[in-house]
Amino acid sequence: MTQTADDRTIRRASLIATVNACMFVFGVALLLMGSLLPTLQFSDGRAGSLGSFPLVGILIATALIGPVLDKLGAKIALAAALALIASALALLPSLTSYAGIAIAAFVYGLGAGVLNAATNTLVSSLSASGRSAALNLLGFSFSLGALAVPLLMSFTRGRFSSATVLYALATTSAVVLVFVLMQQFPAPIHSSTPLKKLLQVLHQPVVWLFGVLLFFESGNENCMFVWTGKIAQDLLHTSAQRADLALLGLSAALGAGRLLAVLCLRWIGNRNTILLSAGIVAGGAVGVLVSAGFGGVMTGFCLIGFGLSAIFPTVLGMAGDRFPRETGTVFGAIITVGLIGGIAGPLLGGWAAIYNPARVLIVPIVAAAGVAVLAWIVSSGKRSVAANNSD
C-alpha cells in the first residue's frame, strides 16, 4: 500500500517525539547519581567517587558508538541503550555493596552515552533543513530530564523511598524502549562501507576544530553546574540553600534558552547565534563579579545559563551540515572531546577557587572567547570551501 505524504509526516513526527523521549532519559541518567548520593550509606570519599562511574561509561560508549550508528543505524543502538539503563535502574534498589552500585552506575552510563550520541545523530539526519533548531529542541528535552530527577527526589523524599523512584524511572525507560521498537527508523547509509574507510573522515582537521569547540563549551557548562552555588554563597555570604537558587536559575535559563534559540537561529543563523551566546556568557560572568546584591548575582547566573544554552546543539548542527553522510562517526568523535572538556572544566574551576571562589568566573569568560574564535574559524572555512566549489 502506498503511503501518503501525511502518513510520512505523522511517522516522522512520531519518531522525533520518541527520540526526544530518549534524550529525556539521558538527562535523567546523567544527573541520577548526584541525586542518589545523599541516600547512600558510604563515606564521603566513596560516595563521591561513585559519581565518576556513570561518566566513565558515557565517555567509553560515546567514543565507540559513532561508526556503529553509521553502519547499523540508530534503532539497535537506542534499544540496547534503553535496555541497559532500565535494567541497571531496576537492579539498583537491591544492591547494597559499593562494587555492585558502581557496576550498575557504569552500565547505565554506557547506555546514557549511546543515547546521547544516537539521538543527536538521528535528529541531525532527520532535520537536514534545520539541524541546529531541531538539535536545540532535543537539548530542551535533555534539560527537562536533568531537572526531573532532583525535583522528583526532593518532592518524594519523606513520601516515597528512593527505591520507588528508581523503579519508576526504570519503568519510564522501558516504556520508551517499547516505543523505539515500534518505530520505523531510516536505513543506515554506510551499512556496506568498510570501517577503515568510514573512519577516514576523522582525518579532516575541521572535525577536531568542532571537537575543541565542544571541549570549551562542555567544560564551561560543567564548571558552572558544579561551582555556581559555591560562588553565589561566597559572594553573597548567604546560606547554601539560598545560594542553590542561583544554580536553579542557571539551569532553568539554559532550558528556556534552547527553546528561544529556535527563533534566534532563523533570524541570525548559526555562527551569529554562537557569537551572541558567547558574548552573553561573558557578560553574565562579568555581571556576577561586579554585582553586590542577590538580584544582580541571580541575573548574572541566569544570563550565563541563557548564553550557554544554544552553543552545544548549534555546534552539532554545524557539524551535521558539514558532514551529513558521516554524522554518527563525526558526532561520536567530537562529543567525546566535549566530554573530556566537561571533566576538565570543574577541575580548572577548582584550581581557580584555591585563591578565591569568584575567580572561577574566569573560566566562562575565557571559554566563551575560545568558543567565539573557533566558531568564526569553522564557519569561515565552510564559506571558503563553498566559494572554491563555485569557481
C-alpha positions as CSV (number, residue, x, y, z in Angstrom):
1,M,0.0,0.0,0.0
2,T,1.4,3.4,-1.0
3,Q,1.9,5.8,1.9
4,T,0.7,9.4,1.5
5,A,2.7,12.5,2.4
6,D,0.5,12.9,5.5
7,D,1.4,9.3,6.6
8,R,5.1,10.0,6.2
9,T,4.7,13.3,8.2
10,I,2.9,11.5,11.0
11,R,5.5,8.8,11.1
12,R,8.4,11.3,11.2
13,A,6.7,13.3,14.0
14,S,6.2,10.1,16.0
15,L,9.9,9.2,15.5
16,I,11.1,12.6,16.5
17,A,8.9,12.5,19.6
18,T,10.3,9.1,20.6
19,V,13.9,10.3,20.1
20,N,13.2,13.3,22.3
21,A,11.9,10.9,24.9
22,C,15.2,9.0,24.7
23,M,17.1,12.3,25.3
24,F,14.9,12.9,28.3
25,V,16.1,9.6,29.7
26,F,19.7,10.6,29.0
27,G,19.1,13.8,31.1
28,V,17.7,11.6,33.9
29,A,20.7,9.2,33.8
30,L,23.3,12.0,33.7
31,L,22.1,13.6,37.0
32,L,20.8,10.4,38.7
33,M,23.9,9.6,40.8
34,G,24.2,13.1,42.2
35,S,20.6,12.9,43.5
36,L,21.2,9.4,44.9
37,L,24.4,10.2,46.8
38,P,22.7,11.7,49.9
39,T,20.8,8.4,50.4
40,L,23.8,6.1,50.1
41,Q,25.4,4.8,53.3
42,F,29.1,5.2,52.3
43,S,31.8,7.6,53.4
44,D,32.0,10.9,51.7
45,G,35.0,9.8,49.7
46,R,33.5,6.6,48.4
47,A,30.1,8.2,47.8
48,G,31.7,11.0,45.8
49,S,33.7,8.6,43.7
50,L,30.5,6.8,42.6
51,G,29.7,9.9,40.6
52,S,32.6,9.1,38.3
53,F,31.4,5.7,37.2
54,P,28.5,6.9,35.0
55,L,30.8,9.5,33.4
56,V,33.4,6.8,32.6
57,G,30.6,4.7,31.0
58,I,29.3,7.7,29.0
59,L,32.8,8.5,27.8
60,I,33.6,5.0,26.6
61,A,30.3,4.5,24.9
62,T,30.5,7.8,23.1
63,A,34.0,7.1,21.8
64,L,33.0,3.8,20.4
65,I,29.4,4.2,19.1
66,G,29.9,6.7,16.3
67,P,30.8,4.3,13.4
68,V,28.2,1.8,14.7
69,L,25.5,4.3,14.2
70,D,26.6,4.9,10.6
71,K,26.9,1.2,9.8
72,L,23.9,-0.3,11.7
73,G,21.6,2.6,12.3
74,A,20.2,4.2,15.4
75,K,17.3,1.8,16.3
76,I,19.5,-1.1,17.5
77,A,21.7,1.4,19.5
78,L,18.8,3.1,21.2
79,A,17.1,-0.1,22.1
80,A,20.2,-1.6,23.6
81,A,20.9,1.6,25.5
82,L,17.4,1.8,27.0
83,A,17.6,-1.9,27.9
84,L,20.9,-1.3,29.8
85,I,19.5,1.8,31.6
86,A,16.2,0.2,32.6
87,S,18.0,-3.0,33.8
88,A,20.6,-1.0,35.9
89,L,18.0,1.2,37.5
90,A,15.7,-1.7,38.3
91,L,18.6,-3.5,40.0
92,L,20.0,-0.6,41.9
93,P,17.5,-0.7,44.8
94,S,18.5,-4.3,45.6
95,L,22.3,-3.5,45.6
96,T,24.0,-2.8,48.9
97,S,27.7,-3.2,48.2
98,Y,29.9,-0.4,46.8
99,A,31.1,-2.6,43.9
100,G,27.6,-3.6,42.9
101,I,26.3,0.0,42.8
102,A,29.5,1.1,41.0
103,I,28.9,-1.6,38.3
104,A,25.3,-0.6,37.9
105,A,26.3,3.1,37.6
106,F,28.8,2.2,34.9
107,V,26.3,0.1,33.0
108,Y,23.6,2.9,32.9
109,G,26.4,5.3,32.0
110,L,27.2,3.1,28.9
111,G,23.5,3.3,28.0
112,A,23.4,7.0,28.5
113,G,26.5,7.6,26.3
114,V,24.9,5.7,23.5
115,L,21.6,7.6,23.9
116,N,23.3,10.9,23.7
117,A,25.2,10.2,20.5
118,A,22.4,8.2,18.8
119,T,19.7,10.8,19.5
120,N,21.8,13.7,18.3
121,T,22.9,11.8,15.2
122,L,19.3,10.7,14.3
123,V,17.8,14.1,14.8
124,S,20.6,15.7,12.7
125,S,19.9,13.2,9.9
126,L,16.1,13.7,10.0
127,S,16.3,17.5,10.0
128,A,18.5,18.4,7.1
129,S,16.8,21.8,6.5
130,G,17.1,22.9,10.1
131,R,19.5,20.8,12.1
132,S,20.6,23.4,14.6
133,A,17.0,24.3,15.5
134,A,16.0,20.6,15.8
135,L,19.0,19.8,18.0
136,N,18.2,22.8,20.3
137,L,14.8,21.3,20.8
138,L,16.4,18.0,21.5
139,G,18.6,19.8,24.0
140,F,15.5,21.1,25.7
141,S,14.3,17.5,26.2
142,F,17.7,16.8,27.9
143,S,17.1,19.8,30.2
144,L,13.7,18.5,31.2
145,G,15.2,15.1,32.1
146,A,18.1,16.7,34.0
147,L,15.7,18.8,36.1
148,A,13.2,16.0,36.6
149,V,15.5,13.8,38.8
150,P,16.4,16.4,41.6
151,L,12.9,17.7,41.6
152,L,11.4,14.2,41.8
153,M,13.8,13.2,44.6
154,S,13.1,16.4,46.5
155,F,9.3,16.1,46.1
156,T,9.1,12.4,47.0
157,R,11.5,12.5,49.9
158,G,9.6,11.5,53.0
159,R,6.7,10.3,50.9
160,F,8.3,7.5,48.9
161,S,11.6,5.7,49.1
162,S,14.4,6.2,46.6
163,A,13.8,2.6,45.5
164,T,10.3,3.6,44.4
165,V,11.7,6.5,42.4
166,L,14.3,4.2,40.8
167,Y,11.6,1.7,39.8
168,A,9.5,4.4,38.3
169,L,12.5,5.7,36.3
170,A,13.3,2.1,35.1
171,T,9.7,1.7,34.0
172,T,9.9,5.0,32.1
173,S,13.0,3.8,30.3
174,A,11.3,0.5,29.5
175,V,8.2,2.3,28.1
176,V,10.4,4.5,25.9
177,L,12.2,1.3,24.7
178,V,8.8,-0.1,23.6
179,F,8.1,3.0,21.6
180,V,11.6,2.7,20.0
181,L,10.9,-0.9,18.9
182,M,7.5,0.2,17.4
183,Q,9.1,2.9,15.2
184,Q,10.4,2.6,11.7
185,F,13.9,4.1,11.5
186,P,15.8,5.3,8.4
187,A,18.1,2.7,6.9
188,P,21.8,3.3,7.7
189,I,23.7,5.0,4.9
190,H,27.0,3.1,5.3
191,S,25.9,-0.4,6.1
192,S,28.3,-1.8,3.5
193,T,31.1,0.7,3.9
194,P,34.3,-0.8,5.4
195,L,35.0,0.6,8.9
196,K,38.5,1.8,7.8
197,K,37.1,3.9,5.0
198,L,34.4,5.3,7.3
199,L,37.0,6.4,9.8
200,Q,38.8,8.4,7.2
201,V,36.5,11.4,7.8
202,L,38.3,11.8,11.1
203,H,41.5,12.8,9.2
204,Q,39.9,16.1,8.4
205,P,41.2,18.9,10.7
206,V,37.8,20.6,10.8
207,V,36.4,17.7,12.7
208,W,38.8,18.3,15.6
209,L,38.1,22.0,15.4
210,F,34.5,21.2,16.1
211,G,35.7,18.9,18.9
212,V,37.8,21.6,20.6
213,L,34.9,24.0,20.3
214,L,32.7,21.5,22.2
215,F,35.6,21.0,24.7
216,F,35.4,24.6,25.6
217,E,31.6,24.6,25.8
218,S,31.2,21.4,27.7
219,G,33.9,22.5,30.2
220,N,32.2,25.8,30.6
221,E,28.8,24.2,31.3
222,N,30.0,21.6,33.8
223,C,32.2,24.2,35.6
224,M,29.1,26.3,36.1
225,F,26.9,23.4,37.2
226,V,29.5,22.5,39.8
227,W,30.6,25.9,41.1
228,T,27.6,28.2,40.7
229,G,26.2,27.5,44.2
230,K,29.6,27.9,45.9
231,I,30.3,31.2,44.0
232,A,26.9,32.6,45.0
233,Q,27.3,31.6,48.6
234,D,30.8,33.2,48.8
235,L,29.8,36.4,47.1
236,L,26.6,36.9,49.0
237,H,27.6,35.4,52.3
238,T,24.4,33.5,52.4
239,S,23.2,30.0,53.2
240,A,23.8,27.1,50.9
241,Q,20.1,26.7,50.4
242,R,19.6,30.3,49.2
243,A,22.8,30.0,47.1
244,D,21.3,27.0,45.3
245,L,18.7,29.3,43.8
246,A,21.5,30.6,41.6
247,L,22.1,27.1,40.2
248,L,18.3,26.6,39.7
249,G,18.2,29.9,37.8
250,L,21.1,29.0,35.6
251,S,19.6,25.6,34.8
252,A,16.2,27.0,34.1
253,A,17.6,29.7,31.9
254,L,19.6,27.0,30.0
255,G,16.5,25.1,29.2
256,A,14.4,28.1,28.2
257,G,17.3,29.4,26.1
258,R,17.2,26.3,23.9
259,L,13.6,26.9,23.1
260,L,14.2,30.6,22.2
261,A,17.3,29.6,20.2
262,V,15.0,28.1,17.6
263,L,13.8,31.6,16.7
264,C,17.2,33.2,17.0
265,L,18.7,30.7,14.5
266,R,16.1,31.6,11.9
267,W,16.9,35.3,12.3
268,I,20.7,35.4,12.5
269,G,22.0,32.0,11.6
270,N,24.3,29.5,13.3
271,R,27.5,31.5,13.6
272,N,25.9,34.7,14.8
273,T,23.9,32.7,17.3
274,I,27.0,31.2,18.8
275,L,28.8,34.6,18.8
276,L,25.9,36.3,20.5
277,S,25.6,33.4,23.0
278,A,29.3,33.6,23.9
279,G,29.0,37.3,24.4
280,I,26.0,36.8,26.8
281,V,28.0,34.2,28.8
282,A,31.0,36.5,29.2
283,G,28.7,39.4,30.0
284,G,26.8,37.4,32.6
285,A,30.1,36.3,34.3
286,V,31.3,39.9,34.5
287,G,27.8,40.9,35.8
288,V,28.2,38.4,38.7
289,L,31.6,39.7,39.5
290,V,30.6,43.3,39.8
291,S,27.2,42.7,41.5
292,A,26.8,43.5,45.1
293,G,23.3,42.1,45.7
294,F,21.3,38.9,45.4
295,G,19.3,40.2,42.4
296,G,22.4,41.1,40.4
297,V,24.1,37.8,41.1
298,M,21.0,35.8,40.2
299,T,20.6,37.8,37.0
300,G,24.2,37.2,36.1
301,F,24.0,33.5,36.5
302,C,20.7,33.4,34.6
303,L,22.5,35.2,31.7
304,I,25.3,32.7,31.8
305,G,22.8,29.8,31.6
306,F,20.9,31.5,28.8
307,G,24.1,32.1,26.9
308,L,25.3,28.6,27.3
309,S,22.0,27.1,26.1
310,A,22.3,27.3,22.4
311,I,26.0,26.7,21.8
312,F,26.4,22.9,22.1
313,P,23.3,21.9,20.0
314,T,24.1,24.6,17.4
315,V,27.7,23.4,17.0
316,L,26.4,19.9,16.5
317,G,24.1,21.3,13.8
318,M,27.0,23.0,12.1
319,A,29.0,19.7,12.2
320,G,26.0,17.8,10.8
321,D,25.7,20.3,7.9
322,R,29.4,19.8,7.1
323,F,29.3,16.0,7.4
324,P,25.7,14.9,6.6
325,R,26.7,11.4,5.5
326,E,29.2,10.5,8.3
327,T,27.2,12.2,11.1
328,G,27.5,9.3,13.6
329,T,31.2,8.9,13.3
330,V,31.8,12.7,13.5
331,F,29.4,13.2,16.3
332,G,30.9,10.3,18.3
333,A,34.4,11.9,18.0
334,I,33.5,15.5,18.7
335,I,31.1,14.7,21.6
336,T,33.9,12.5,23.1
337,V,36.2,15.5,23.0
338,G,33.5,17.6,24.5
339,L,33.1,15.1,27.4
340,I,36.8,15.4,28.2
341,G,36.3,19.1,28.4
342,G,33.3,18.5,30.7
343,I,35.6,16.6,33.1
344,A,38.3,19.3,32.8
345,G,36.1,22.3,33.4
346,P,35.2,21.7,37.1
347,L,38.9,20.9,37.8
348,L,40.0,24.2,36.3
349,G,37.4,25.9,38.4
350,G,38.8,24.1,41.4
351,W,42.3,25.4,40.7
352,A,40.9,29.0,40.4
353,A,38.9,28.6,43.6
354,I,42.0,27.9,45.6
355,Y,42.6,31.7,45.5
356,N,39.0,32.9,45.6
357,P,35.8,31.2,44.5
358,A,34.9,34.3,42.5
359,R,37.9,33.6,40.3
360,V,36.1,30.5,38.9
361,L,34.3,33.1,36.7
362,I,37.5,33.5,34.7
363,V,36.7,30.0,33.2
364,P,33.4,31.0,31.5
365,I,35.0,34.3,30.2
366,V,38.0,32.5,28.7
367,A,35.9,29.6,27.4
368,A,33.4,31.9,25.8
369,A,36.2,33.7,24.0
370,G,37.5,30.3,22.8
371,V,34.1,29.3,21.6
372,A,33.7,32.6,19.6
373,V,37.1,32.3,17.9
374,L,36.6,28.7,16.9
375,A,33.0,29.3,15.7
376,W,34.3,32.1,13.5
377,I,37.1,29.8,12.1
378,V,34.9,26.8,11.3
379,S,32.1,28.9,9.7
380,S,34.6,30.9,7.7
381,G,36.2,27.7,6.5
382,K,32.8,26.5,5.3
383,R,32.3,29.6,3.2
384,S,35.7,29.4,1.7
385,V,35.0,25.8,0.6
386,A,31.7,26.9,-0.9
387,A,33.4,29.7,-2.8
388,N,36.1,27.4,-4.2
389,N,33.5,24.9,-5.4
390,S,31.6,27.7,-7.2
391,D,34.7,28.8,-9.2
